[in-house]
Amino acid sequence: MAVLQISIQLDNVPGALTKLLDILDKEGISTKAISAASTEEISTLRLVVNDPEKAVTVLKSFNIKYAIYPVIAVEVPCHPGGMNAVVKPLSDGEVNIHYIYTTIERIGKETILILGVDKIDEATAILKQHWINFVGDRIYTL
């Protein structure tokens, strides 16, 4: 099931992430999953938050540029091969995974996998056929 991800580009300098998180924290917005990739000058931040609509309003008020993308959030089966139980059906269905990151729901229990894919509707249908447990809105209550 698709959830909303917020992508933000920050200057790659000390304190840039702290400043952003302070802004979100003060508005009651909590980060549920995060990924960052940096070049020498810019960091691309991907966030799944508890209230993406409110986060967008806050970001706009601070003139922070952002983009919203639907991503897939699924539980990884907790056994050897669990990750491949999610990834292989997508590969077999010719869905390209652009990026992937994780968050832990309960230590020792489930890992939530966040997938950015080229064909989200097809990916969702494929994973539903393979009995994958979608997180959906539950990602917001970790």
C-alpha positions in Angstrom: 0.0 0.0 0.0 1.3 3.4 -0.8 2.3 5.9 1.8 3.6 9.5 1.2 7.2 10.3 1.4 8.6 13.8 1.6 11.9 14.5 -0.3 13.9 17.5 0.7 17.3 18.7 -0.5 19.4 20.3 2.2 22.8 22.0 2.1 25.4 19.5 3.2 26.6 21.4 6.2 26.6 20.8 9.9 23.3 21.5 11.6 21.1 21.5 8.5 19.3 18.2 9.5 18.9 19.4 13.1 17.3 22.6 12.0 14.8 20.8 9.8 14.0 18.2 12.5 13.6 21.0 15.1 11.0 22.7 12.8 9.1 19.5 12.4 9.3 18.5 16.1 7.9 21.8 17.2 4.9 21.2 15.1 4.3 17.7 16.5 5.5 16.0 13.3 7.5 12.8 14.0 9.8 11.0 11.6 8.9 7.3 11.1 11.5 6.5 8.5 14.4 8.4 7.1 17.0 8.0 4.4 19.8 10.5 3.4 22.2 10.4 0.5 24.8 13.2 0.1 27.0 14.7 -2.5 29.7 17.2 -1.5 27.2 20.1 -1.5 23.7 18.7 -1.2 22.0 16.0 0.9 18.8 14.4 -0.4 16.6 13.5 2.5 13.6 11.1 2.2 11.1 11.1 5.1 8.0 9.2 6.1 6.3 11.2 8.8 3.2 10.8 11.0 1.3 13.6 9.3 2.6 14.4 5.8 -0.1 16.9 5.0 0.8 19.0 8.1 4.5 18.6 7.3 3.9 20.1 3.8 2.1 23.1 5.4 5.0 23.6 7.8 7.7 23.2 5.1 5.8 25.8 2.9 5.7 28.3 5.8 9.5 28.0 6.1 10.0 28.2 2.3 11.6 24.8 2.4 11.4 23.2 -1.0 10.1 19.6 -1.0 8.5 17.0 -3.2 5.9 14.4 -2.3 6.1 10.8 -3.7 4.0 7.7 -3.1 6.2 4.8 -1.9 5.4 1.3 -0.8 5.7 0.3 2.9 5.7 -3.4 3.6 6.7 -5.7 6.4 9.7 -7.9 5.7 9.1 -11.5 6.7 11.2 -12.3 9.7 13.2 -15.3 8.4 16.1 -16.0 6.1 15.0 -14.9 2.6 12.5 -12.5 4.0 13.9 -9.6 2.0 13.9 -11.5 -1.2 10.3 -12.5 -0.6 9.5 -8.9 -1.2 12.1 -8.0 -3.8 12.1 -11.1 -6.1 8.4 -10.9 -7.1 8.9 -7.3 -8.1 11.9 -8.2 -10.2 10.0 -11.1 -11.8 7.2 -8.6 -12.6 9.7 -6.2 -14.2 9.2 -3.5 -11.6 12.3 -1.4 -11.1 13.2 -0.5 -7.5 14.7 3.0 -7.6 15.6 3.0 -3.9 15.0 1.2 -0.7 15.3 1.9 3.0 14.1 0.5 6.2 12.7 1.3 9.7 12.2 -1.1 12.6 8.8 -1.4 14.0 9.6 -3.6 17.0 13.1 -4.7 17.6 13.4 -8.4 16.9 9.9 -8.5 15.2 9.2 -6.7 11.9 11.3 -4.5 9.7 9.3 -2.1 7.6 10.7 -1.7 4.1 10.2 1.5 2.2 10.3 1.1 -1.6 10.5 3.7 -4.3 9.5 2.0 -7.5 8.8 2.9 -11.1 5.4 1.3 -11.3 3.7 1.6 -7.9 0.3 0.2 -8.9 1.8 -2.9 -10.6 4.2 -3.3 -7.6 1.3 -3.2 -5.2 -0.7 -5.8 -7.2 2.3 -8.1 -7.4 3.0 -7.9 -3.7 -0.7 -8.5 -2.8 -0.6 -11.7 -4.9 2.4 -12.9 -2.8 0.6 -12.3 0.5 2.9 -9.5 1.5 1.7 -7.7 4.6 1.3 -4.0 3.7 1.8 -1.4 6.4 -0.3 1.3 4.8 -1.3 4.0 7.3 0.0 1.9 10.2 3.5 3.3 9.4 2.2 6.5 11.0 1.7 4.9 14.4 5.1 3.2 14.9 
